[in-house]
Amino acid sequence: MSVPETDSTLSAPLALQDQPVERVIRGGVEYVVLGTAHVSRSSMEAVEAMLAHESFDAVAVELCESRAQGMRDPEAFKQMDLFKVIRQGKAGMVAASLVLSTFQKRLADQSGIQPGAEMKAAMDGAEQRQLPLWLIDREVGTTLKRAWRSVGFWQRFGLLGGLLASVFEREQIEQVEIEKLKQGDLLESAFSEFASESKPLYDSLIGERDAFMAARLRQESARSSASETPARRVLVVIGAGHLKGLCEQLRTQQDEPSAKVTALATTPPKARWPKWLAVALVLLVFAAIGYAFHRNTALGAQALRDWVLFTGGFAALGALVAGGHPLSIVAAFIAAPIKPFRPGIPAGGISAMAEAWVRRPRVVDFDTLRDDIVHWSGWWKNRVARTLLNFFLVSVGTIIGEYSAGIHIFKSLV
């Protein structure tokens, strides 16, 4: 149920006036849900005023463990092991997270306030008052994976374009426009055009997280009720784009909270057809090479040479465009042609590992990473960013080379 305005809420301090606030009671717990903009001085002040003006038994924030850790220790990312990231196939996810952080930074530079300052204020306020802190958002990596896999092949190119546009857009954003982010979500803002037109994408970025956070609040409330000091009033600080959906979920959600959390925290399996299609195409190409050898040894040798030159050449070109060291370029040229016979780390990973080994990232590269990648040139200047760029461009070059080789070989047999 919603709670009507009381004398207490009507006499709220100036910082809370015009701030989106909902009050929902469920299971004997009152949730005071404060909607914020993730880059807004007034939102930070509203959080501080709410904590000073009312008493709470717990504070919940729209953060996952990794994002909260990033706020507690902003320098933690400097300990990133690039070799481990590449080996585990997380280079793309790390690059996407960095790109999103630059979108936040651009807003922060124009507003004069650090991104997530209102969440930091909530965390600090909970610590100062010795209140339990509930991290209720889904892991950002899971959200990005679910969003990526929720859309079709061609839409993914649009998402990549949206990410890049969010980084390199130079148009100034007025404070009034930043305040309008109270009507949206930071992730949705980065993919604004696509999120508004794609229901699966919107659900992954917004709808699922509304349900997840409501289930997490119910889950934490259930745990708290079994303790000696149960939480009866909880301040919930979330992006205002989630305010309506979260409150609706809190009122109506009937699923067992732990089961709901588990279901929404699961990364959906990759679609199998792209992998099988790629395997089928490679098998066709090698069948064509075998047929070429059957027809004529010279023709077969030419087909095999074309496979090596096209796949290795385009992969090496990707490393070259990324500004790779000669060793990483050679590694790309060697790894790409034998990719079908060498499951595991892709050619882009091998080339990127060679790049990171020859040009080991320095402390200064981690120090300036987020500033450097705001500009095009920074991706080539910064050794961490250049290694990730190498991984991406060599992987793309390998795919282009495989298709180009296949087309050329089949034409030679006609």
C-alpha positions as CSV (number, residue, x, y, z in Angstrom):
1,M,0.0,0.0,0.0
2,S,1.1,3.6,-0.5
3,V,1.4,5.8,2.5
4,P,-0.2,9.3,2.3
5,E,1.7,12.4,3.1
6,T,1.9,13.1,6.8
7,D,2.8,16.2,8.7
8,S,6.3,14.9,8.8
9,T,6.6,14.6,5.1
10,L,4.9,18.0,4.5
11,S,7.4,19.7,6.8
12,A,10.4,18.1,5.0
13,P,13.4,20.4,4.5
14,L,14.0,22.3,1.3
15,A,16.4,19.7,-0.1
16,L,13.5,17.2,-0.2
17,Q,11.0,19.4,-1.9
18,D,10.1,18.3,-5.4
19,Q,12.1,15.1,-4.9
20,P,10.4,12.0,-6.1
21,V,9.5,9.9,-3.0
22,E,7.2,6.9,-2.6
23,R,6.2,5.2,0.6
24,V,5.2,1.5,0.5
25,I,4.3,-0.7,3.4
26,R,4.5,-4.5,3.0
27,G,4.9,-7.2,5.5
28,G,5.0,-4.7,8.4
29,V,8.0,-2.9,6.8
30,E,7.8,0.7,5.5
31,Y,10.0,1.3,2.5
32,V,10.7,5.0,1.9
33,V,11.8,5.0,-1.8
34,L,13.7,8.1,-2.9
35,G,14.2,8.5,-6.6
36,T,17.5,10.2,-7.6
37,A,19.6,11.2,-10.6
38,H,22.9,9.4,-10.6
39,V,24.7,12.7,-11.4
40,S,23.0,15.4,-9.4
41,R,23.9,17.6,-6.5
42,S,20.3,18.0,-5.5
43,S,19.9,14.2,-5.3
44,M,22.9,13.9,-3.0
45,E,21.6,16.7,-0.8
46,A,18.2,15.0,-0.8
47,V,19.7,11.7,0.5
48,E,21.5,13.6,3.3
49,A,18.4,15.5,4.2
50,M,16.3,12.3,4.3
51,L,18.7,10.6,6.6
52,A,18.8,13.7,8.9
53,H,15.1,14.3,8.8
54,E,13.7,10.8,9.4
55,S,14.8,7.7,11.3
56,F,15.5,4.4,9.6
57,D,16.5,0.9,10.6
58,A,18.3,0.1,7.4
59,V,19.5,1.8,4.1
60,A,19.2,0.1,0.7
61,V,20.9,1.4,-2.4
62,E,20.8,0.6,-6.1
63,L,24.2,-0.9,-6.2
64,C,25.7,-4.4,-6.7
65,E,28.7,-5.6,-4.8
66,S,31.2,-4.8,-7.5
67,R,29.9,-1.2,-8.0
68,A,29.8,-0.6,-4.2
69,Q,33.4,-1.9,-4.0
70,G,34.3,0.5,-6.7
71,M,32.9,3.4,-4.7
72,R,34.5,2.3,-1.5
73,D,37.9,1.8,-3.2
74,P,38.1,3.9,-6.5
75,E,41.6,2.7,-7.0
76,A,40.8,-1.0,-6.9
77,F,40.6,-1.3,-10.7
78,K,44.3,-0.5,-10.8
79,Q,44.9,-4.1,-9.5
80,M,43.2,-5.5,-12.6
81,D,45.1,-8.5,-14.0
82,L,44.9,-8.0,-17.8
83,F,46.2,-11.5,-18.6
84,K,43.5,-13.0,-16.3
85,V,40.8,-10.8,-17.9
86,I,41.8,-12.0,-21.4
87,R,42.1,-15.7,-20.5
88,Q,38.7,-15.7,-18.9
89,G,37.1,-14.1,-21.9
90,K,36.1,-11.0,-20.0
91,A,37.9,-8.4,-22.1
92,G,34.7,-7.3,-23.9
93,M,32.8,-6.9,-20.6
94,V,35.6,-4.9,-19.1
95,A,35.7,-2.7,-22.1
96,A,31.9,-2.1,-22.0
97,S,32.1,-1.3,-18.3
98,L,34.9,1.3,-19.0
99,V,32.8,2.8,-21.8
100,L,29.8,3.2,-19.5
101,S,32.1,4.8,-16.8
102,T,33.2,7.4,-19.4
103,F,29.5,8.3,-20.0
104,Q,29.1,8.9,-16.3
105,K,32.3,10.9,-16.2
106,R,31.2,13.1,-19.1
107,L,28.0,14.0,-17.1
108,A,30.1,14.4,-13.9
109,D,32.6,16.8,-15.6
110,Q,29.7,19.0,-16.8
111,S,27.8,18.9,-13.5
112,G,30.7,19.3,-11.1
113,I,29.7,16.3,-9.1
114,Q,31.1,12.7,-9.1
115,P,28.8,10.0,-10.5
116,G,26.9,8.1,-7.9
117,A,27.5,10.8,-5.3
118,E,24.0,10.2,-3.9
119,M,24.7,6.5,-3.5
120,K,28.0,7.3,-1.7
121,A,26.1,9.7,0.5
122,A,23.6,6.9,1.4
123,M,26.4,4.5,2.1
124,D,28.3,7.0,4.3
125,G,25.1,8.0,6.1
126,A,24.4,4.3,6.9
127,E,27.9,3.8,8.2
128,Q,27.8,7.0,10.4
129,R,24.5,5.9,11.9
130,Q,25.6,2.2,12.2
131,L,22.7,1.1,10.1
132,P,22.7,-2.1,8.0
133,L,23.4,-1.4,4.3
134,W,21.6,-3.5,1.7
135,L,23.0,-3.7,-1.8
136,I,20.0,-4.6,-3.8
137,D,20.9,-4.2,-7.5
138,R,21.9,-7.0,-9.8
139,E,25.5,-7.4,-10.8
140,V,26.2,-5.0,-13.7
141,G,28.0,-7.7,-15.7
142,T,24.9,-9.9,-15.5
143,T,22.7,-7.0,-16.6
144,L,24.9,-6.3,-19.6
145,K,25.1,-9.9,-20.6
146,R,21.3,-10.3,-20.4
147,A,20.8,-7.1,-22.3
148,W,23.3,-8.2,-25.0
149,R,21.6,-11.6,-25.4
150,S,18.1,-10.2,-25.4
151,V,18.5,-8.6,-28.8
152,G,19.1,-9.9,-32.3
153,F,22.4,-10.0,-34.2
154,W,22.0,-6.7,-36.1
155,Q,20.7,-4.8,-33.1
156,R,24.0,-5.6,-31.3
157,F,25.8,-3.4,-33.8
158,G,23.4,-0.6,-32.9
159,L,24.2,-1.2,-29.2
160,L,27.9,-0.9,-29.9
161,G,27.3,2.3,-31.8
162,G,25.2,3.6,-28.9
163,L,28.0,2.9,-26.5
164,L,30.6,4.6,-28.6
165,A,28.3,7.6,-29.2
166,S,27.8,7.9,-25.4
167,V,31.6,8.2,-25.0
168,F,32.6,10.5,-27.8
169,E,29.6,12.8,-27.9
170,R,30.8,16.3,-27.2
171,E,27.6,18.3,-26.8
172,Q,27.3,20.0,-23.5
173,I,24.6,18.9,-21.1
174,E,22.9,21.6,-19.1
175,Q,22.1,21.0,-15.4
176,V,18.4,21.0,-16.2
177,E,19.0,18.1,-18.7
178,I,21.0,16.2,-16.1
179,E,18.0,16.6,-13.7
180,K,15.8,15.0,-16.4
181,L,17.8,11.8,-15.8
182,K,15.4,11.5,-12.8
183,Q,13.0,10.2,-15.4
184,G,15.4,7.6,-16.7
185,D,18.1,5.1,-15.8
186,L,21.8,5.6,-16.4
187,L,22.1,2.3,-18.4
188,E,19.0,3.2,-20.3
189,S,20.5,6.7,-21.0
190,A,23.6,5.1,-22.6
191,F,21.3,3.0,-24.9
192,S,18.4,5.5,-24.9
193,E,17.3,5.1,-28.5
194,F,17.4,1.3,-28.4
195,A,16.0,0.8,-25.0
196,S,12.9,2.9,-25.9
197,E,12.3,0.8,-29.1
198,S,13.2,-2.7,-27.9
199,K,11.1,-4.3,-25.2
200,P,13.6,-7.1,-24.6
201,L,16.4,-4.6,-24.1
202,Y,14.2,-2.3,-21.9
203,D,13.2,-5.3,-19.8
204,S,16.8,-6.3,-19.3
205,L,18.0,-2.9,-18.3
206,I,15.0,-1.7,-16.4
207,G,12.1,-4.1,-15.9
208,E,14.1,-7.1,-14.7
209,R,16.1,-4.9,-12.3
210,D,12.9,-3.5,-10.8
211,A,11.7,-7.0,-10.1
212,F,15.2,-8.0,-8.8
213,M,15.5,-5.1,-6.4
214,A,12.0,-5.6,-5.1
215,A,12.8,-9.3,-4.4
216,R,16.1,-8.3,-2.8
217,L,14.3,-5.9,-0.4
218,R,11.8,-8.6,0.5
219,Q,14.7,-11.0,1.0
220,E,16.7,-8.7,3.3
221,S,13.5,-7.8,5.2
222,A,12.8,-11.5,5.8
223,R,16.4,-12.0,7.1
224,S,16.1,-8.9,9.3
225,S,12.8,-10.0,10.8
226,A,14.5,-13.1,12.2
227,S,17.1,-10.9,14.0
228,E,17.0,-9.2,17.3
229,T,16.6,-5.8,15.7
230,P,14.2,-6.2,12.7
231,A,14.1,-3.4,10.2
232,R,10.7,-1.7,10.2
233,R,11.6,1.4,8.2
234,V,14.0,1.2,5.3
235,L,15.3,4.1,3.2
236,V,15.6,2.9,-0.4
237,V,17.8,5.1,-2.7
238,I,17.4,4.3,-6.4
239,G,17.5,6.0,-9.7
240,A,14.2,7.6,-10.3
241,G,13.7,5.7,-13.5
242,H,13.1,2.6,-11.3
243,L,10.8,4.4,-8.8
244,K,7.4,3.5,-10.4
245,G,8.4,-0.1,-11.4
246,L,10.1,-1.0,-8.1
247,C,7.1,0.3,-6.0
248,E,4.7,-1.6,-8.2
249,Q,6.8,-4.8,-7.7
250,L,6.9,-4.2,-4.0
251,R,3.1,-4.0,-3.8
252,T,2.3,-6.9,-6.1
253,Q,5.2,-9.4,-6.3
254,Q,4.1,-12.8,-5.1
255,D,7.2,-15.0,-6.0
256,E,9.3,-16.4,-3.2
257,P,12.0,-13.7,-3.0
258,S,15.1,-15.9,-3.0
259,A,13.8,-17.9,-6.0
260,K,13.1,-14.6,-7.9
261,V,16.6,-13.3,-7.1
262,T,18.2,-16.5,-8.3
263,A,16.2,-16.6,-11.5
264,L,17.0,-13.0,-12.5
265,A,20.7,-13.3,-11.5
266,T,21.2,-16.2,-13.9
267,T,23.0,-15.4,-17.2
268,P,21.0,-16.9,-20.0
269,P,23.0,-19.4,-22.2
270,K,24.4,-18.2,-25.5
271,A,22.4,-18.9,-28.6
272,R,23.8,-22.0,-30.2
273,W,23.0,-21.3,-33.8
274,P,25.7,-18.6,-34.4
275,K,28.4,-21.0,-33.1
276,W,27.0,-23.9,-35.2
277,L,26.7,-21.6,-38.2
278,A,30.3,-20.5,-37.9
279,V,31.4,-24.1,-37.5
280,A,29.4,-25.2,-40.5
281,L,30.9,-22.4,-42.6
282,V,34.5,-23.3,-41.6
283,L,33.8,-27.0,-42.3
284,L,32.5,-26.0,-45.8
285,V,35.6,-24.0,-46.4
286,F,37.9,-26.8,-45.4
287,A,35.8,-29.2,-47.5
288,A,36.3,-26.9,-50.4
289,I,40.1,-26.9,-49.7
290,G,40.1,-30.7,-49.6
291,Y,38.1,-30.8,-52.9
292,A,40.6,-28.4,-54.4
293,F,43.5,-30.7,-53.5
294,H,41.5,-33.6,-55.0
295,R,41.2,-31.8,-58.2
296,N,44.7,-30.4,-58.4
297,T,47.5,-30.2,-55.9
298,A,48.4,-26.7,-57.1
299,L,44.8,-25.6,-56.8
300,G,44.6,-27.0,-53.2
301,A,47.8,-25.3,-52.2
302,Q,46.4,-22.0,-53.5
303,A,43.2,-22.5,-51.6
304,L,45.1,-23.2,-48.4
305,R,47.3,-20.2,-49.0
306,D,44.3,-18.0,-49.4
307,W,42.9,-19.3,-46.1
308,V,46.1,-18.4,-44.3
309,L,46.5,-15.0,-46.0
310,F,43.0,-13.8,-45.6
311,T,42.4,-14.9,-42.0
312,G,45.9,-14.1,-40.8
313,G,46.1,-10.9,-42.9
314,F,42.8,-9.4,-41.6
315,A,43.7,-10.4,-38.0
316,A,47.1,-8.8,-38.4
317,L,45.5,-5.7,-39.9
318,G,43.3,-5.5,-36.8
319,A,46.3,-5.5,-34.6
320,L,48.0,-3.0,-36.8
321,V,45.1,-0.6,-36.6
322,A,45.0,-1.0,-32.8
323,G,48.6,0.2,-32.8
324,G,49.9,-3.2,-31.7
325,H,53.5,-4.1,-31.2
326,P,55.1,-6.1,-34.1
327,L,55.0,-9.2,-31.9
328,S,51.2,-8.9,-31.3
329,I,50.7,-8.4,-35.0
330,V,52.7,-11.6,-35.8
331,A,50.8,-13.4,-33.1
332,A,47.5,-12.4,-34.7
333,F,48.7,-13.5,-38.1
334,I,49.7,-16.9,-36.8
335,A,46.8,-17.5,-34.4
336,A,43.9,-16.6,-36.8
337,P,44.4,-19.3,-39.5
338,I,44.7,-22.1,-36.9
339,K,41.7,-20.9,-34.8
340,P,39.4,-23.9,-36.0
341,F,42.0,-26.4,-34.7
342,R,42.7,-24.5,-31.5
343,P,39.7,-24.2,-29.3
344,G,40.0,-21.9,-26.3
345,I,41.5,-18.4,-26.3
346,P,40.6,-16.7,-29.6
347,A,43.1,-15.1,-31.9
348,G,42.2,-11.7,-30.4
349,G,43.0,-13.0,-26.9
350,I,46.4,-14.4,-28.0
351,S,47.4,-11.1,-29.8
352,A,46.2,-9.0,-26.8
353,M,48.2,-11.2,-24.4
354,A,51.3,-10.7,-26.5
355,E,50.6,-6.9,-26.5
356,A,50.2,-6.9,-22.7
357,W,53.4,-8.9,-22.3
358,V,55.6,-6.8,-24.6
359,R,54.1,-3.5,-23.5
360,R,53.2,-4.1,-19.9
361,P,50.7,-1.5,-18.6
362,R,52.3,1.0,-16.3
363,V,50.9,2.5,-13.1
364,V,50.3,5.7,-15.0
365,D,48.1,3.8,-17.6
366,F,45.8,2.7,-14.8
367,D,45.9,6.2,-13.2
368,T,44.8,7.9,-16.4
369,L,42.7,5.1,-18.0
370,R,39.2,6.7,-17.4
371,D,40.4,10.1,-18.5
372,D,42.3,8.8,-21.6
373,I,39.4,6.7,-23.1
374,V,37.1,9.7,-23.2
375,H,39.1,10.7,-26.3
376,W,39.6,8.7,-29.5
377,S,43.4,9.1,-29.2
378,G,43.4,7.8,-25.7
379,W,42.5,4.3,-26.8
380,W,45.8,4.1,-28.7
381,K,47.8,6.1,-26.1
382,N,46.9,4.2,-23.0
383,R,48.4,0.7,-22.8
384,V,45.5,-0.9,-21.0
385,A,43.0,0.5,-23.4
386,R,45.1,-0.4,-26.4
387,T,45.3,-4.0,-25.3
388,L,41.5,-4.2,-25.1
389,L,41.2,-2.5,-28.5
390,N,43.7,-5.0,-29.9
391,F,41.6,-7.9,-28.6
392,F,38.4,-6.4,-30.2
393,L,39.9,-5.5,-33.6
394,V,41.9,-8.7,-34.0
395,S,38.7,-10.7,-33.2
396,V,36.7,-8.7,-35.8
397,G,39.5,-9.0,-38.3
398,T,39.6,-12.8,-37.9
399,I,35.9,-13.1,-38.6
400,I,36.1,-10.9,-41.7
401,G,39.1,-12.9,-42.9
402,E,37.2,-16.2,-42.5
403,Y,34.3,-15.1,-44.6
404,S,36.6,-13.4,-47.2
405,A,38.7,-16.5,-47.5
406,G,35.6,-18.7,-47.9
407,I,34.2,-16.5,-50.7
408,H,37.5,-16.3,-52.5
409,I,38.1,-20.1,-52.3
410,F,34.6,-21.0,-53.5
411,K,35.0,-18.6,-56.4
412,S,38.3,-20.2,-57.4
413,L,36.5,-23.6,-57.7
414,V,33.7,-22.4,-59.9
